[in-house]
């Protein structure tokens, strides 16, 4: 039991490090600072800006229960906006939402995928 728990914790740590490094490249592709994923709140602010969303949505963290549920909705919406900001469609957005590590890897390593952003 302790061995299995140890393996699961190690797997989560490796996945966290991998996704942080993927975010570095995603931020760089979006012309943002590559070190941003290493700063806890700042990484979310930058990601929301890349997705064309207001960073003020993060204030929902301070509202118990209802705010957290709304923040989940904002998180899902940000995956769809992220796909759109890189010129991808709804299918890719669902992939970013449900299989984030795999589709973020595709986003990072595909030379054809470029950041297009949003028009203000």
C-alpha positions as CSV (number, residue, x, y, z in Angstrom):
1,X,0.0,0.0,0.0
2,X,2.8,2.4,0.9
3,X,4.7,1.4,-2.2
4,X,1.7,2.1,-4.5
5,X,1.2,5.4,-2.9
6,X,4.8,6.3,-3.4
7,X,4.7,5.4,-7.0
8,X,1.5,7.5,-7.5
9,X,3.1,10.5,-5.9
10,X,6.2,10.2,-8.0
11,X,4.1,9.9,-11.1
12,X,2.2,13.0,-10.2
13,X,5.4,14.9,-9.6
14,X,6.8,13.9,-12.9
15,X,3.6,14.9,-14.7
16,X,3.6,18.2,-12.9
17,X,7.2,18.9,-14.0
18,X,6.5,17.8,-17.6
19,X,3.4,20.0,-17.8
20,X,5.3,23.0,-16.4
21,X,8.0,22.6,-19.0
22,X,5.3,22.3,-21.7
23,X,3.8,25.5,-20.5
24,X,7.2,27.2,-20.8
25,X,7.1,26.4,-24.6
26,X,3.5,27.3,-25.0
27,X,4.1,30.7,-23.3
28,X,7.2,31.2,-25.6
29,X,5.1,30.4,-28.7
30,X,2.6,33.0,-27.5
31,X,5.3,35.6,-27.1
32,X,5.2,35.6,-23.3
33,X,7.9,35.1,-20.8
34,X,9.0,31.4,-20.6
35,X,9.7,31.6,-16.9
36,X,6.1,32.5,-16.1
37,X,5.0,28.9,-15.4
38,X,7.3,28.7,-12.3
39,X,5.5,31.6,-10.5
40,X,2.2,30.2,-9.0
41,X,-0.4,32.9,-9.5
42,X,1.4,34.7,-12.3
43,X,1.3,31.5,-14.4
44,X,-2.5,31.6,-14.3
45,X,-2.7,35.3,-15.1
46,X,-0.4,34.8,-18.2
47,X,-2.4,31.8,-19.3
48,X,-5.7,33.7,-19.1
49,X,-4.1,36.6,-21.1
50,X,-3.0,34.1,-23.8
51,X,-6.5,32.7,-23.9
52,X,-7.9,36.2,-24.4
53,X,-9.7,36.2,-21.0
54,X,-9.5,38.6,-18.1
55,X,-7.2,37.7,-15.3
56,X,-9.8,39.1,-12.9
57,X,-11.6,35.7,-13.1
58,X,-9.0,34.5,-10.6
59,X,-10.7,36.5,-7.9
60,X,-13.3,33.8,-7.9
61,X,-10.9,31.7,-5.8
62,X,-11.8,33.8,-2.8
63,X,-15.5,33.0,-3.1
64,X,-16.2,29.7,-1.3
65,X,-18.0,26.9,-3.2
66,X,-19.9,29.0,-5.9
67,X,-16.7,30.8,-6.9
68,X,-14.8,27.5,-7.1
69,X,-17.5,26.0,-9.3
70,X,-17.5,29.1,-11.6
71,X,-13.7,28.9,-11.7
72,X,-14.0,25.3,-13.0
73,X,-16.2,26.7,-15.8
74,X,-13.7,29.4,-16.5
75,X,-10.9,26.7,-16.6
76,X,-12.9,24.7,-19.1
77,X,-13.6,27.8,-21.2
78,X,-9.9,28.8,-21.1
79,X,-9.1,25.4,-22.8
80,X,-11.4,26.2,-25.6
81,X,-10.0,29.8,-25.9
82,X,-6.5,28.4,-25.8
83,X,-7.3,26.1,-28.8
84,X,-8.8,29.1,-30.6
85,X,-5.8,31.3,-29.9
86,X,-3.6,28.8,-31.6
87,X,-6.0,28.4,-34.6
88,X,-7.4,25.1,-33.6
89,X,-11.1,24.0,-33.5
90,X,-13.5,22.5,-31.0
91,X,-12.2,18.9,-31.3
92,X,-8.7,20.0,-30.3
93,X,-10.2,22.1,-27.4
94,X,-12.0,19.0,-26.1
95,X,-8.6,17.2,-26.2
96,X,-7.0,20.0,-24.3
97,X,-9.7,19.8,-21.7
98,X,-9.9,16.0,-21.3
99,X,-6.4,14.9,-22.2
100,X,-4.4,18.0,-21.4
101,X,-0.8,16.5,-21.3
102,X,-1.2,14.8,-24.7
103,X,-2.7,17.8,-26.5
104,X,-0.4,20.3,-24.9
105,X,2.5,18.1,-26.2
106,X,0.9,18.3,-29.7
107,X,0.6,22.1,-29.3
108,X,4.2,22.4,-28.3
109,X,5.9,20.1,-30.7
110,X,3.9,20.8,-33.9
111,X,5.8,23.2,-36.1
112,X,2.5,23.9,-38.0
113,X,0.7,25.3,-34.9
114,X,1.3,29.0,-34.5
115,X,-0.1,31.5,-32.0
116,X,-2.7,33.7,-33.7
117,X,-4.1,35.4,-30.7
118,X,-7.3,37.5,-30.6
119,X,-8.1,40.8,-32.1
120,X,-8.9,43.4,-29.6
